């Protein structure tokens, strides 16, 4: 079950990022975190940029609405999604269970 913090006009959730993968994709949920695979190495912010682009495209929002708020140099990151509701998150990312706090 994906753990999501709900704000006034945003959602925050944790990601686990796997760099140097075979494809850029959202894999599913692992230990309450969204698991994301990206093809680029974690050098000079390339993986972070790819994560932001992938989430923005998947959720059909502008890249400016996806912000990494914690964990820029870690595989575990916290992202803020502005203008995204829980129903959209579940539908566009194919997530079944969400725990809202």
Backbone torsions as a table, in degrees:
resi	resn	phi	psi	omega
1	UNK	NA	129.5	-178.2
2	UNK	-78.0	129.2	178.2
3	UNK	-92.1	124.2	-176.2
4	UNK	-128.2	133.7	173.4
5	UNK	-98.5	125.5	-176.5
6	UNK	-103.4	127.2	175.9
7	UNK	-108.0	-167.8	-176.6
8	UNK	-63.7	-47.7	179.2
9	UNK	-135.4	30.8	-178.5
10	UNK	-153.0	165.0	171.4
11	UNK	-123.9	144.3	172.7
12	UNK	-121.5	137.2	177.8
13	UNK	-148.6	158.9	178.3
14	UNK	-93.0	145.7	176.1
15	UNK	-119.6	150.8	165.6
16	UNK	-116.0	117.9	-174.2
17	UNK	-102.5	132.4	175.8
18	UNK	-113.8	102.6	179.7
19	UNK	-77.2	170.2	178.5
20	UNK	55.9	39.8	178.7
21	UNK	-90.7	177.7	-178.7
22	UNK	-82.8	-17.3	-179.1
23	UNK	-154.1	157.9	173.2
24	UNK	-88.7	113.6	-179.9
25	UNK	-162.4	156.5	172.2
26	UNK	-89.5	120.1	-173.1
27	UNK	-87.3	-40.0	-177.0
28	UNK	153.9	-152.0	-177.4
29	UNK	-114.8	135.4	179.0
30	UNK	-138.4	118.1	179.1
31	UNK	54.3	43.2	177.7
32	UNK	79.3	1.7	-179.0
33	UNK	-115.1	151.4	174.2
34	UNK	-79.8	126.6	179.9
35	UNK	-96.4	128.1	-176.8
36	UNK	-127.6	134.4	175.7
37	UNK	-110.8	136.8	176.7
38	UNK	-131.3	151.2	-174.9
39	UNK	-82.2	-22.5	-173.8
40	UNK	-84.1	156.1	176.4
41	UNK	-77.4	158.9	-179.9
42	UNK	-81.5	62.1	-178.1
43	UNK	-122.7	132.4	174.9
44	UNK	55.3	32.8	175.9
45	UNK	78.0	7.3	-178.2
46	UNK	-63.5	-42.7	-179.7
47	UNK	-65.6	-41.5	178.6
48	UNK	-60.8	-44.7	179.7
49	UNK	-61.9	-41.6	179.8
50	UNK	-66.6	-38.9	177.3
51	UNK	-61.0	-46.4	179.9
52	UNK	-61.3	-45.6	179.7
53	UNK	-62.6	-43.3	-179.4
54	UNK	-63.7	-46.8	-179.9
55	UNK	-65.6	-41.7	179.3
56	UNK	-61.2	-44.4	179.8
57	UNK	-66.1	-44.1	-178.6
58	UNK	-64.4	-38.1	-177.3
59	UNK	-91.6	-3.2	179.4
60	UNK	58.2	48.1	175.5
61	UNK	-128.9	160.1	176.0
62	UNK	-64.9	152.3	179.8
63	UNK	-58.6	-30.6	-179.5
64	UNK	-65.5	-16.2	179.3
65	UNK	-85.5	-5.2	179.5
66	UNK	-115.1	118.1	-176.2
67	UNK	-130.4	132.9	172.7
68	UNK	-84.2	115.9	-176.2
69	UNK	-99.5	-22.0	176.7
70	UNK	-148.0	147.4	172.7
71	UNK	86.1	32.7	-178.2
72	UNK	-59.8	-29.7	-179.8
73	UNK	-106.9	12.5	-178.1
74	UNK	-115.7	159.9	174.3
75	UNK	-75.2	-23.5	176.7
76	UNK	-97.7	119.2	-175.8
77	UNK	-126.4	154.2	171.1
78	UNK	-110.5	126.8	179.0
79	UNK	-116.7	147.0	175.1
80	UNK	-108.7	128.0	179.6
81	UNK	-112.8	109.4	-179.2
82	UNK	-91.4	140.2	178.4
83	UNK	73.2	21.5	179.5
84	UNK	-120.7	130.5	176.1
85	UNK	-101.3	170.4	-175.4
86	UNK	-62.7	-39.9	-179.6
87	UNK	-61.9	-42.5	178.4
88	UNK	-65.2	-42.7	178.6
89	UNK	-58.0	-48.1	-179.2
90	UNK	-65.0	-46.0	-176.7
91	UNK	-65.0	-50.2	-173.5
92	UNK	-75.2	-25.4	-179.9
93	UNK	-104.6	-3.3	177.2
94	UNK	68.8	38.6	-178.8
95	UNK	-101.4	134.4	-178.0
96	UNK	-87.9	-60.8	-173.6
97	UNK	-102.3	134.4	177.6
98	UNK	-131.0	131.8	175.7
99	UNK	-106.5	116.3	-175.0
100	UNK	-99.2	134.4	175.2
101	UNK	-125.5	NA	NA
